[in-house]
């Protein structure tokens, strides 16, 4: 069975505004081709609404046939409505045009609530067109609003209080368009360039709208059916306004942008406002529940902050924290069984690869994020590299603020895990550990008193760090200190690796592979490719019976050296972008610049597996697993997880790996601290009557179903994880005679 690439997690789920249920108890978000619901107060994941084949263009929550439904539309025009409480599909239609759908919004109910109308926008002939879709007759009636492609546009619909005459507003560039669906007349307005509109929101109770622009100004528009509408200006933001939202009664509204501050405005007084500062990232969307009790704030770090009416945080819905770049790659922490990645500015995140949940964020720089200014780039201190020791007891981080104009900052920090407090604590902070940026950090593969850590930098040096006893206010403490420094012929160093037992250190200086003793920094040997003088960008030692082999990668080839004979074993032309070691098995992984994946043993140039990857891979790691039923021996001890440039996580595995994980999950259903209090076998002197045998006897003998039903209710896993496996176990096998 050939392994396949499976989507596991990541990706943005704040591209579209979140929506509240009509009672405010549930919040819905769009994630790829799925709508996911969460409890508003606890952020617990409730259910997923699936069925769309393509990504969600947009979705809405509304009444339909006297029930609350969730309706979503894909970018290909597929429309599905589900009952919000149970997730059953009520409606499935397809829009009559084949164009790419850009937006999708609920307008009103028609035919006594048995059908609905939706406002749809799509891309057609290098322009954005709008239309009203009727679910009763499947007609798409054009709305005479046409926007230019290339300019950011936004659209809003007022439907709650204006069911008899709903209206829409759209902004594109410096143009504002307003129309009522009843008469279809278009009104156009504009603001002076170089300002341009960034967002728009329609009032739910009266015929007025608010717009945000690139200068940070919010304009309230009244009398939009006249040549000179009335305007009121609300100005606090210094950066472009990213999002606007009215409350349900229209007396107040919220705004947000790059300042990371949520602002609450009062319609009757532009000088009265409230603030919620220091949100983790730029505000992308703001949504208010129908009863005004909750506010959902979607931020650019892939999180939704749920607030109450007093603007206090109630819960946080957080997926993989997305940053501008994952410069540190991926490290695996054996203690928490989590992947360590770059997180929000100045943080690293611990993300579980088994259930795709964010465990926690660790603040590294301990600084407030500085917001940007108009036409000025403000640099923040961010984490550039990190490494964790083999047992997860030590964490090393490099942080940098690349400000050449004023003051360049560079720090190396060592964090010790406190087993009592169950958290990392800062142990040592070193200012300017190198004269230039740190490009790699690596711990020796053993956690002992003589543990060493190696850093390489753009100053063409590598440094070996050790733990020493130091005096600290009347007592002795342990701290990290630079023990040795190494360099080679003034060559740049970009790659470093330890042997599997930690006794040998290998560093790539330019095109030369060098090996050193970490205890003394004594140079043992230097090897260079006979036909290639490209710089070594990555290198790794083999493990187990191939521990004497070293794999080197450049932009043009992949080579393997034998350190016993000091000879090259093999070399192949390959444009390597990533070389990923596997600490638990012999095989390694290579990603190339032309989106290819190769699994290979260092002892052979023939790959075990070759596969194309649809996206560019920016980081990868092997995660330990226990897939004993896998037909492929090299898939049994570990699985390859990788992160693409779209910030999505994928895994290379087989179907049997997925089934094995499910089996293990189901077998543990009835195992809890309460179930161990029950005896395994019970005896009784009471005479048992013979049960009546029904046709359901088959289900009584089904072990998977029995375990699911016998387990305590409060310890059961969600039914969505078990129903597929249980249903498959009912399938009977029979031989069909020819």
ChimeraX attribute file (.defattr): number of C-alpha atoms within 10 A of each C-alpha:
attribute: neighborCount
match mode: 1-to-1
recipient: residues
	/A:1	9
	/A:2	9
	/A:3	19
	/A:4	13
	/A:5	16
	/A:6	15
	/A:7	13
	/A:8	17
	/A:9	19
	/A:10	22
	/A:11	21
	/A:12	21
	/A:13	24
	/A:14	21
	/A:15	20
	/A:16	18
	/A:17	21
	/A:18	25
	/A:19	23
	/A:20	25
	/A:21	21
	/A:22	17
	/A:23	11
	/A:24	19
	/A:25	15
	/A:26	22
	/A:27	26
	/A:28	26
	/A:29	25
	/A:30	25
	/A:31	19
	/A:32	18
	/A:33	19
	/A:34	20
	/A:35	23
	/A:36	18
	/A:37	23
	/A:38	19
	/A:39	18
	/A:40	26
	/A:41	18
	/A:42	14
	/A:43	19
	/A:44	14
	/A:45	15
	/A:46	13
	/A:47	18
	/A:48	17
	/A:49	24
	/A:50	15
	/A:51	17
	/A:52	21
	/A:53	13
	/A:54	15
	/A:55	17
	/A:56	27
	/A:57	25
	/A:58	23
	/A:59	25
	/A:60	22
	/A:61	22
	/A:62	21
	/A:63	19
	/A:64	23
	/A:65	14
	/A:66	10
	/A:67	12
	/A:68	18
	/A:69	26
	/A:70	24
	/A:71	27
	/A:72	29
	/A:73	29
	/A:74	26
	/A:75	22
	/A:76	21
	/A:77	25
	/A:78	22
	/A:79	21
	/A:80	22
	/A:81	25
	/A:82	23
	/A:83	19
	/A:84	23
	/A:85	13
	/A:86	10
	/A:87	15
	/A:88	12
	/A:89	17
	/A:90	14
	/A:91	14
	/A:92	16
	/A:93	13
	/A:94	15
	/A:95	20
	/A:96	12
	/A:97	12
	/A:98	14
	/A:99	15
	/A:100	16
	/A:101	25
	/A:102	20
	/A:103	22
	/A:104	28
	/A:105	24
	/A:106	21
	/A:107	26
	/A:108	23
	/A:109	20
	/A:110	15
	/A:111	9
	/A:112	10
	/A:113	13
	/A:114	13
	/A:115	16
	/A:116	20
	/A:117	20
	/A:118	19
	/A:119	24
	/A:120	26
	/A:121	24
	/A:122	20
	/A:123	18
	/A:124	15
	/A:125	9
	/A:126	10
	/A:127	12
	/A:128	19
	/A:129	20
	/A:130	23
	/A:131	19
	/A:132	20
	/A:133	22
	/A:134	18
	/A:135	21
	/A:136	12
	/A:137	8
	/A:138	13
	/A:139	15
	/A:140	19
	/A:141	13
	/A:142	15
	/A:143	19
	/A:144	12
	/A:145	20
	/A:146	15
	/A:147	20
	/A:148	15
	/A:149	14
	/A:150	11
	/A:151	13
	/A:152	14
	/A:153	20
	/A:154	18
	/A:155	21
	/A:156	20
	/A:157	23
	/A:158	26
	/A:159	21
	/A:160	17
	/A:161	16
	/A:162	18
	/A:163	13
	/A:164	11
	/A:165	15
	/A:166	19
	/A:167	22
	/A:168	21
	/A:169	25
	/A:170	24
	/A:171	27
	/A:172	22
	/A:173	22
	/A:174	19
	/A:175	16
	/A:176	21
	/A:177	19
	/A:178	22
	/A:179	21
	/A:180	20
	/A:181	17
	/A:182	10
	/A:183	9
	/A:184	14
	/A:185	13
	/A:186	15
	/A:187	16
	/A:188	16
	/A:189	14
	/A:190	15
	/A:191	13
	/A:192	8
	/A:193	8
	/A:194	9
	/A:195	16
	/A:196	22
	/A:197	29
	/A:198	24
	/A:199	26
	/A:200	28
	/A:201	24
	/A:202	26
	/A:203	26
	/A:204	21
	/A:205	17
	/A:206	13
	/A:207	20
	/A:208	21
	/A:209	24
	/A:210	23
	/A:211	24
	/A:212	29
	/A:213	23
	/A:214	21
	/A:215	18
	/A:216	23
	/A:217	19
	/A:218	26
	/A:219	18
	/A:220	20
	/A:221	17
	/A:222	17
	/A:223	13
	/A:224	19
	/A:225	15
	/A:226	9
	/A:227	10
	/A:228	10
	/A:229	13
	/A:230	13
	/A:231	15
	/A:232	13
	/A:233	14
	/A:234	20
	/A:235	14
	/A:236	15
	/A:237	21
	/A:238	17
	/A:239	20
	/A:240	24
	/A:241	27
	/A:242	22
	/A:243	24
	/A:244	24
	/A:245	23
	/A:246	25
	/A:247	22
	/A:248	19
	/A:249	15
	/A:250	16
	/A:251	14
	/A:252	17
	/A:253	22
	/A:254	22
	/A:255	26
	/A:256	29
	/A:257	25
	/A:258	22
	/A:259	22
	/A:260	22
	/A:261	20
	/A:262	22
	/A:263	19
	/A:264	20
	/A:265	20
	/A:266	16
	/A:267	17
	/A:268	9
	/A:269	10
	/A:270	13
	/A:271	12
	/A:272	11
	/A:273	16
	/A:274	14
	/A:275	14
	/A:276	15
	/A:277	11
	/A:278	15
	/A:279	15
	/A:280	17
	/A:281	22
	/A:282	20
	/A:283	25
	/A:284	25
	/A:285	23
	/A:286	26
	/A:287	22
	/A:288	25
	/A:289	22
	/A:290	17
	/A:291	13
	/A:292	15
	/A:293	17
	/A:294	26
	/A:295	29
	/A:296	27
	/A:297	27
	/A:298	29
	/A:299	24
	/A:300	24
	/A:301	24
	/A:302	22
	/A:303	23
	/A:304	28
	/A:305	21
	/A:306	25
	/A:307	20
	/A:308	18
	/A:309	13
	/A:310	11
	/A:311	17
	/A:312	13
	/A:313	16
	/A:314	16
	/A:315	18
	/A:316	19
	/A:317	21
	/A:318	19
	/A:319	21
	/A:320	26
	/A:321	24
	/A:322	23
	/A:323	18
	/A:324	12
	/A:325	13
	/A:326	21
	/A:327	17
	/A:328	22
	/A:329	20
	/A:330	22
	/A:331	20
	/A:332	24
	/A:333	22
	/A:334	16
	/A:335	11
	/A:336	13
	/A:337	16
	/A:338	21
	/A:339	22
	/A:340	22
	/A:341	27
	/A:342	27
	/A:343	25
	/A:344	23
	/A:345	23
	/A:346	22
	/A:347	20
	/A:348	26
	/A:349	21
	/A:350	24
	/A:351	25
	/A:352	19
	/A:353	19
	/A:354	13
	/A:355	9
	/A:356	15
	/A:357	16
	/A:358	18
	/A:359	15
	/A:360	13
	/A:361	18
	/A:362	18
	/A:363	16
	/A:364	19
	/A:365	21
	/A:366	10
	/A:367	12
	/A:368	12
	/A:369	21
	/A:370	15
	/A:371	19
	/A:372	16
	/A:373	13
	/A:374	12
	/A:375	7
	/A:376	7
	/A:377	10
	/A:378	12
	/A:379	14
	/A:380	19
	/A:381	24
	/A:382	24
	/A:383	28
	/A:384	23
	/A:385	26
	/A:386	26
	/A:387	24
	/A:388	24
	/A:389	23
	/A:390	17
	/A:391	14
	/A:392	18
	/A:393	18
	/A:394	21
	/A:395	21
	/A:396	23
	/A:397	23
	/A:398	28
	/A:399	23
	/A:400	23
	/A:401	17
	/A:402	16
	/A:403	14
	/A:404	8
	/A:405	6
	/A:406	7
	/A:407	9
	/A:408	14
	/A:409	16
	/A:410	23
	/A:411	20
	/A:412	22
	/A:413	20
	/A:414	22
	/A:415	19
	/A:416	17
	/A:417	16
	/A:418	13
	/A:419	9
	/A:420	6
	/A:421	8
	/A:422	8
	/A:423	11
	/A:424	18
	/A:425	15
	/A:426	15
	/A:427	17
	/A:428	16
	/A:429	18
	/A:430	15
	/A:431	11
	/A:432	16
	/A:433	20
	/A:434	20
	/A:435	12
	/A:436	17
	/A:437	23
	/A:438	26
	/A:439	20
	/A:440	23
	/A:441	24
	/A:442	20
	/A:443	23
	/A:444	24
	/A:445	20
	/A:446	15
	/A:447	15
	/A:448	11
	/A:449	9
	/A:450	11
	/A:451	16
	/A:452	23
	/A:453	24
	/A:454	22
	/A:455	24
	/A:456	28
	/A:457	21
	/A:458	16
	/A:459	17
	/A:460	20
	/A:461	23
	/A:462	27
	/A:463	21
	/A:464	21
	/A:465	20
	/A:466	19
	/A:467	19
	/A:468	15
	/A:469	11
	/A:470	13
	/A:471	10
	/A:472	9
	/A:473	7
	/A:474	6
	/A:475	7
	/A:476	11
	/A:477	13
	/A:478	14
	/A:479	17
	/A:480	19
	/A:481	18
	/A:482	16
	/A:483	16
	/A:484	15
	/A:485	15
	/A:486	17
	/A:487	18
	/A:488	18
	/A:489	8
	/A:490	11
	/A:491	16
	/A:492	21
	/A:493	27
	/A:494	23
	/A:495	26
	/A:496	27
	/A:497	23
	/A:498	24
	/A:499	20
	/A:500	20
	/A:501	12
	/A:502	16
	/A:503	13
	/A:504	18
	/A:505	23
	/A:506	24
	/A:507	27
	/A:508	27
	/A:509	26
	/A:510	22
	/A:511	21
	/A:512	22
	/A:513	24
	/A:514	18
	/A:515	23
	/A:516	19
	/A:517	14
	/A:518	24
	/A:519	15
	/A:520	12
	/A:521	19
	/A:522	12
	/A:523	16
	/A:524	12
	/A:525	13
	/A:526	16
	/A:527	16
	/A:528	19
	/A:529	17
	/A:530	7
	/A:531	6
	/A:532	11
	/A:533	13
	/A:534	16
	/A:535	22
	/A:536	26
	/A:537	21
	/A:538	22
	/A:539	26
	/A:540	26
	/A:541	26
	/A:542	25
	/A:543	21
	/A:544	12
	/A:545	9
	/A:546	16
	/A:547	17
	/A:548	16
	/A:549	22
	/A:550	24
	/A:551	25
	/A:552	26
	/A:553	28
	/A:554	24
	/A:555	18
	/A:556	17
	/A:557	17
	/A:558	22
	/A:559	20
	/A:560	24
	/A:561	24
	/A:562	17
	/A:563	16
	/A:564	8
	/A:565	9
	/A:566	12
	/A:567	13
	/A:568	18
	/A:569	18
	/A:570	15
	/A:571	17
	/A:572	12
	/A:573	12
	/A:574	18
	/A:575	19
	/A:576	23
	/A:577	22
	/A:578	22
	/A:579	23
	/A:580	20
	/A:581	21
	/A:582	21
	/A:583	19
	/A:584	14
	/A:585	18
	/A:586	19
	/A:587	21
	/A:588	23
	/A:589	22
	/A:590	21
	/A:591	26
	/A:592	20
	/A:593	14
	/A:594	15
	/A:595	16
	/A:596	19
	/A:597	20
	/A:598	17
	/A:599	19
	/A:600	19
	/A:601	18
	/A:602	25
	/A:603	19
	/A:604	12
	/A:605	15
	/A:606	12
	/A:607	15
	/A:608	14
	/A:609	12
	/A:610	14
	/A:611	15
	/A:612	13
	/A:613	15
	/A:614	10
	/A:615	14
	/A:616	17
	/A:617	24
	/A:618	20
	/A:619	24
	/A:620	24
	/A:621	23
	/A:622	24
	/A:623	23
	/A:624	19
	/A:625	16
	/A:626	14
	/A:627	23
	/A:628	14
	/A:629	13
	/A:630	21
	/A:631	16
	/A:632	15
	/A:633	10
	/A:634	18
	/A:635	23
	/A:636	18
	/A:637	17
	/A:638	20
	/A:639	21
	/A:640	21
	/A:641	22
	/A:642	24
	/A:643	23
	/A:644	19
	/A:645	14
	/A:646	14
	/A:647	22
	/A:648	18
	/A:649	22
	/A:650	21
	/A:651	22
	/A:652	19
	/A:653	22
	/A:654	20
	/A:655	14
	/A:656	17
	/A:657	22
	/A:658	13
	/A:659	15
	/A:660	16
	/A:661	14
	/A:662	15
	/A:663	14
	/A:664	10
	/A:665	13
	/A:666	21
	/A:667	13
	/A:668	15
	/A:669	20
	/A:670	20
	/A:671	15
	/A:672	14
	/A:673	9
	/A:674	10
	/A:675	13
	/A:676	10
	/A:677	8
	/A:678	9
	/A:679	7
	/A:680	7
	/A:681	5
	/A:682	6
	/A:683	5
	/A:684	6
	/A:685	5
	/A:686	6
	/A:687	6
	/A:688	7
	/A:689	6
	/A:690	6
	/A:691	6
	/A:692	6
	/A:693	7
	/A:694	7
	/A:695	7
	/A:696	8
	/A:697	10
	/A:698	9
	/A:699	13
	/A:700	11
	/A:701	10
	/A:702	13
	/A:703	13
	/A:704	20
	/A:705	19
	/A:706	13
	/A:707	17
	/A:708	21
	/A:709	13
	/A:710	11
	/A:711	16
	/A:712	15
	/A:713	11
	/A:714	7
	/A:715	15
	/A:716	19
	/A:717	15
	/A:718	10
	/A:719	9
	/A:720	10
	/A:721	12
	/A:722	19
	/A:723	13
	/A:724	11
	/A:725	16
	/A:726	17
	/A:727	11
	/A:728	9
	/A:729	14
	/A:730	13
	/A:731	8
	/A:732	6
	/A:733	6
	/A:734	6
	/A:735	5
	/A:736	5
	/A:737	4
	/A:738	3
